[in-house]
């Protein structure tokens, strides 16, 4: 089993190669998307989205309910998963 330091270095090098603020599919099993969020000189790897749910944003009533439930009109911080989920919807 690889040690924690090796895993941490692998993640760090992958994060450095990613473009800022461009969501991509996540390789992790517990989340659907990931993004390297960059804001104010800070960087953070943000994972979001349920891999077991279908995104049906083309249905207006579902989109409206999602955006109301997550208060998407107030999501301004790029360092949060909520911001990126709302942006996808």
N, C-alpha and C positions, 0 to 999 in steps of 0.2 A: 504494500500500500504506500503511495507517495506521501511524503511528509507535507505538513501544512505550509512550510515555507516555499516549497516548489509549486504548490497549487496557487499560493498568493502571488508569486512572481509571474506565473502563466496568465493569471487574470489581469495583473497590472500591465503586462506587455500587450495584451489584447485590447485593453482600455485605451492605451496610448495610440494604437493604430486606428481606432474608430473615429469617425467624423463627429463633430459636435452637433447636437440637436437633430440627429437623423435617426428616427426609430427603425429598428430591424427586428427580425425574428430572433427570439431567444433560443439558446441551445439548452437552457435548463428545462427540466420537466415540469417545474411548478409554476412557470410564468410563460405567457405567449410572446411578449415583446420586450425589448430592452432598448435603452437609449443612453448615450453619453451626454448628460445634461451639463451645459456650460452656461454659467451666469455670473457676472461680476468677478471674473478671474478665478472662479472655483469650478471644479469638475466633479461629477458624481455619476456613477453607473446606477441607473434606475430601471428596475424590472417591473412590468405591470401587465395586467390582462390575465383572465382565467383561460387556461388552455382547453378546458372541457366545454366552454360555451361558444356558440356560434354568434358571430357579429351580424346582426340583422338591421343595420343602420339605414337601409333603404326603406324600411317601414316607418313612416312618419310618427305614428303613435309610440312606437318603441323608442325612437330617437328622442322624442320629447320627454318621455318618462325618465330615460337614462340621464339626460341633461338636467332635469329638475331634481332628481334624486341625488346627483353628485354635485349640485350647485355649480355647474360649469361656468356660469357667468362671473363667478368670483375667483376662479382658478387662475392665478397670475404667476405663481412661483414655479419656474421650470425645474426646480430640484425635487418636485413631488410627483408621485405616480398619478395622482388625481389630474394634474395639469395635462399629462401626456394621454391619459385615457380620454379626457374631454376633447383634446385636440383630434384624436382618432375618430371621435363621434361627431 
